Every structure is written in structure tokens, then in C-alpha cells.
Amino acid sequence: MLCSLSLYKAVKKKYPDCHITLVAAKTNYEIPFFDINPYIDRVLIYDKTSFKTILNFYKQLRDRKYQIGFVPSTIVLSRTSHIINFLSGAKKRIGANTIDGKKNNLAYLLNVKNDFNWNGKHQLKRNLEIAELAECFLTEDELSEMMIDYSEDEINSAKNFVEENFPDHTKKIIAFHPGAGKVANTWSVEKFLGLIKEIYRKHQNYILITSGWTDKLIIEKIIKELNNNSINHKVVHNLPVKKLGAVLSLVDLYITNDTGTMHIAGYSGVKLIALFGPTDPNEWAPKKKTSYYIKSKSDDIDSISVEDVFLLAETFLSKTNN
């Protein structure tokens, strides 16, 4: 969702008064669409649980006269997405004819299409190239300056959180996200603990641990070991997107696995180190001047050493002192 913001921003730039509907698949968990994407006006959930839910979806889809329909296909070519786009009645139906030489078998449902070479290209750029088929453009500066906008209340809430939990302003606040949605993207608990201890030994810093929906077992191990070593820490579980982003914008460094929280942090402007296993960081790593990553040479994320991450972290922390 966050990596597709370039498409929506470009459309809103060209058509500031347009109404954008996002069609999304039904999930088993709640997605805060409007917090993640400030450019959308409506979300329709494609629920194929029964014939009745499908019929209701298409009834809602057809209650607007859409002029442009996009099928980005930047991750996968979806048959369902192309059919929904076609049945929406959109006059312009925009998408990919081929991707990296692979033919889109549903391209006949599109009437504005192009051949794309996306091998190694970032998701932000892929989505923007889809928008460009509708003559919706962003400059490089507009692309790099995209951030999550926080309300005054959200900023004040984050400041209060930091003041309450990390009152000594002489100490650095270093945050860690040891979980991930995929096992292959998860640096081992032992290595995260080794890193946390090493940084703490050097800086006597405040420690913030962020946790997602699937991270319970990992976080329990981290907490137990930190308690055993009398290392004080604060853990936050499942914070809403904008609340988490606002808090992270105030910390000195965030070290995270390749997971959704990484993207939230990237758009918050925090100094960031992301750890990548099999995933290509050229496609997925946050594209900010304050964001760095370490990619495993073997695609095994655990082949990244604690020392490599610590040394990179020190470059950030030494700049903090200047």
C-alpha cells in the first residue's frame, strides 16, 4: 500500500478534485486504508464469500461512472483485478501489456497499455509508470519527498509518549523491530539481542521495541533476555500506522527487518537500517536519504553479521552527535 502511493499522488496532482476508489481483497485483519493512503476517497472490499457478497460488490462498483481504471500489476498479474476493472465500466482501462517480456493474457481487457521492463526497479517507480500512462507525472523531488502527514494531535501524542518513557534528553532513543511477516525476512532473535546489547554497552541508550500482529513469540524471547540482563526497555504492540510513524519520527535510529513497519518508518523520516534476506532491496527498500539497508549476500538473512549492522549503526549514531 505504501509503495503504491506514487500512483495515487500523481493522479491527485493532475486531477486534484477527482474521486479515487480503491478496490481491495478481503483480509482476515483490519487494514487502515485511509491512514496509509491519504489520496483515496472510497474503499470497496471484494468479498467472494458468497454469490450474494459478490453481487453486492459489483452493484457498488457500478454505482459510479468511473472514467479511468488502473490495474497496476506491479507485484502480480491478477485475473480478478482485470475483470473487476473491465466490469467497472471505466472508459480508460490502464495497465501492462507485458512485464519483463512476460505477456499479460488479460491485456485485451485494457485499452491503454504498455510494455514495461521492471526488473530491479523500485515499486514506487513501477506504480508511477502506470500513472504516467494517464499523463499523471511526479518530479523526482516530489517522489523523494513523499511523507506521512501527521496531525497536530498525533505529533503532540508522540511527543508525550517520548517524554513519559524516555525523559533523559541526553540519552539516544534507538528502536528495533525484530519481527516480520515472513520467516525468511526475520533476522534471528539471538542476533537482534546481540546487536541490542552491543549498542547498549556502547551508548547506554533508551531501547524501544516495536511489535506487530505475528511477533508475540519473538518479542517474548527478547523481553525475557533483556530483563535477565537488567536492560530497561519499552515495548509497543500493534500501534496504529500514524501513531507508530509519529513516534518513530522522534527516535534517533530504527533497525528493522524487511516488513511492513519498515515502510511506515521510511515515510516518517527516521534514520533507518533495514535488513534484507531474499527480497530485493532495489525494489522494496525505503527510498529516503536517511534510509540504509544491508542485503544478505546469500539470501539467508542470518548471514548478516551483528558486527556489520553495528558498524553501520555507528555511522548514524556518530552523525547524531554532530
N, C-alpha and C positions, 0 to 999 in steps of 0.2 A: 504493500500500500504506500509506504513512504517513498519507495523508489520509483513510483509512478507519478509523483506529484508534478514532475516536469511537464507531463502531458496536460494535466488539468490547469496548471498555471498558464501555460501557453494559450490554451483555449480561452481562459478568462481574460487574458491580456488583449486578445483580438476582439473578443465579444464580451465586454465587461458586464452587460446586462443579461447574458444568456442564462438559461436554466439547465443545470447538469444533473442527470440521473446516473447513478452508479448501480449496475446490476452485479450482485454478488451471490455466491453459492451459500447455502445454509451450512452453518458450522455448529459444533457442539459447545461452543463457548461464545461469549458476547464480544463483539469487535466494536470499539468506539470509533466508528467511521468518521463522524464529524469532528472529533478531536484530532484524528490523524490527517484528515483531508479537509482543509477549510474551504475548498473550492466547490465542493458538491452541495447540491440543494435537496437531493432526494436519494434514498437508497431503496432499491427493490431487491428482496431476497428471493432467489429462485429455489423454491421448495418443491421437490419432486416426490414428496412423501406419498401423495395420492393423486388420483386424477383430478379431484376437487381442488387441491392446492395448486396444481399445475395450471388448471383452467383459471383460477383466481389470479395467478401471476400474470398470465397473458392478457387478462382483462385489464389489470392495472397498467400493464405495459402499453396497451393500445389506447389508453385514455388521454394520451398526449400526442400531439403531432410533431414527432421528432424530425428535425431537418438533417442532423448529422449523427451517425452512429459509428463508434470506433471499436474495433476488435484488436487490441494491441499485440497479443500473441508473443510478448517478449520473453515468456518463460516456456509456454507450451502452446501448440496449435490445438484449440478446443473446438470440436464439432458443435457442441451445445452453444457455445458463445456465438459462433457464426449464425446458427439458426435463429437464436434469440434476436440478434442484431437485424437479421433479414425480416423477421416477423414483427419487429417494432414499427415497420413502415417508414424508417428513416430514408430520406431522399438520397443522401450521400452515405454510402456504407464503406468505411475506410479500413484497410488492413494490409496484410502482407500477401504478396503473390508467391514469393519464395523466400526462404530464410536460409542463408549459408548454402544455397544450392538445392535445398530440400523443397519440393513442390508442396504448396498448400492445396490439398484436394478440395477444400471448401472455398477456394478463391473465386469460383464462379458466382458466389453469393455477394461478392463485393463489386462495387462499380468504380471505386477509386483505390488503386493498389500499386504496390511497387515491390521490387526485388531488393532484399536487404542482406548485407554482409555484416553480421553482428558478432562474429567470432571474437571474443575477448573484449567486446565493447560494453561499457557500463550500462546498467539498467536505466539510469536517468537519461542517457543519450538515446537508448533504444526507444523509450517512450516518447521522447521529444521528436525523434524522426517520424514516428507515427503521426504526431500532431502536425508536423510540417507538411504532410500530405493535404491538410486542410488549410495550408498557408498560415499556420499558427506557429510563431517563432519566439525564441528566447535568445538573448545575448549570452555570451559566456559568463559575464558578470552576474546576470540575472539567475543563471543556473547555479553558480557557485554561492550566491548569497541567499539561497532559499533556507529559511529557518522556521522553526515552530514559533508562532506568535503566542505570547503569554499575556493574560490579562493582569491588571494591577493586583488583583486579589491573589492570583496564582503566584506572582512574584513575591508578594508580601508573605504568603503562606510558606513558600520555600525559604525565605529569609528567616522566618520564625522557627522553622524546623531546624535550620542550621544553628541558629543562636541557642536553641534549647538543648541540642545534642552535642554541639561542638563549640563551646563558649570561649575557649582559649584561641584568640585570633593569631597567636604566634605559631600555632601548630598547623601543618598541612592537613587537608582532608583528602584521603585517597580512597576511591571507591572501586569495588571489584564485583564482577558478575560471573560466578563460577559455573552457572548452569547453561543449558542450551536446549533447544527443541529437538536436536538430533544428537545421538551418541557420538557420531563421527566428528561433530563440531565441538565436543566437550573436552577441554584440557583436563587432565586428571586432578582429582581433589588434592592428591599429595603434592603435585607441582604448584597448584594455586596456594596451598598452605605454605610451601617453601618460599614462594615469592612474597606472600604477605609478611611472613616472619622476617625475611631478609630486608624488606623495605622498612618494616617497623624497627628493626635493630638499628638501621642507619638514621632514621628520621624521627622516631618516637611520635609518629603521626596519628591522627584520628583515622579510624577504619570504618567505612560504610560498606555493607554487603547488600546487594540488590538481588531479589529472588523473583522468579517467575512461577507460573502455574505448575510446571513439571519438575521443579527443582528441590522439592522437600527433602529427599534423602541426601542430596549433595550438601544442602545448607546445614542439615543436622550434623553431618560429619565435620563441616567447617567450624560450626559453633562449639562443638564438643572439644575440638583440638585447641581452639583459641582460648576457651575457658581453662583448659588444663594448663595452658602456658601463661595464664593471667594477663592476656592481651585484651584490653577493652575494645568493644566494637558495637556498632549499631546495625541491625538488620531490618530492612524494609521489604515486605512481601506484597507483590501484586499491586503496586501503586498504579493509579490511573496514568495514562500516557502523558498528559500535560503536567500533572503533578510531579511525576518522575523526572521529566525533562527539565522542569524548572529547578528542581533540587540539584540535578547533575550539572546544570549550568553554573552552579556555585562551588563545585568541588575543584580541587587542584589537578586531579588526574583520575581517569576512569580506565580500568583494564578489564576487558570483556571478551568472552567467546564470540564467535560469529553467530549471532542470534538476533531476534527482533529488537531487543533492548539496545543493541549496538547502533541500530539506525536511529532510535529515539535520541541516543546520546549524540550521534553525529549531527543531528539537526538542532541540538541545544547549544553547540559551540564549545563544549567542554574539550579539554585536552584528552585525547583518546588513543589507546593502544588496543587494536583488535587482533585476535589470534585466529588464524585460518588453518584448517586441515585440508580436506579435499576440495572445498569450494574455491572458485577463482576470485581473488580479491579485486582483480581488474574489473570484474562485473558487479561485485556486491559491496566492496568496502566503502565507507563514507567518504565522499569527495570534498573534504574540507582541509584547509591549511593546517588546522590543529589536529588532524586525524592521521595516525600512522597505523601500519599493520605489520605483522610478522606472518609469513606464509611458510608452512611446513614444506620442506624440500621433498619429502616422501609421500605427501598427502596424509600421513599419520600425524594428527595434531600433537600427539605426545612426543614426537621427535623434536618439538620446540623445547629448548632448554630453559630452565629457570634463569640461568645467567644471561641469556640473550634478552629475555624480557626485562630483567632487572637493569641491564645496561641501557636499554632504550628508555626505560622509565626514568633513569637518572638524567638523561638529556633533557627531558621535560621538567623534572624537579629542579635541576640546576638553573634552567631558564626562569623558573618561578622566583628564584632568589634574586634575579637581576632587576 
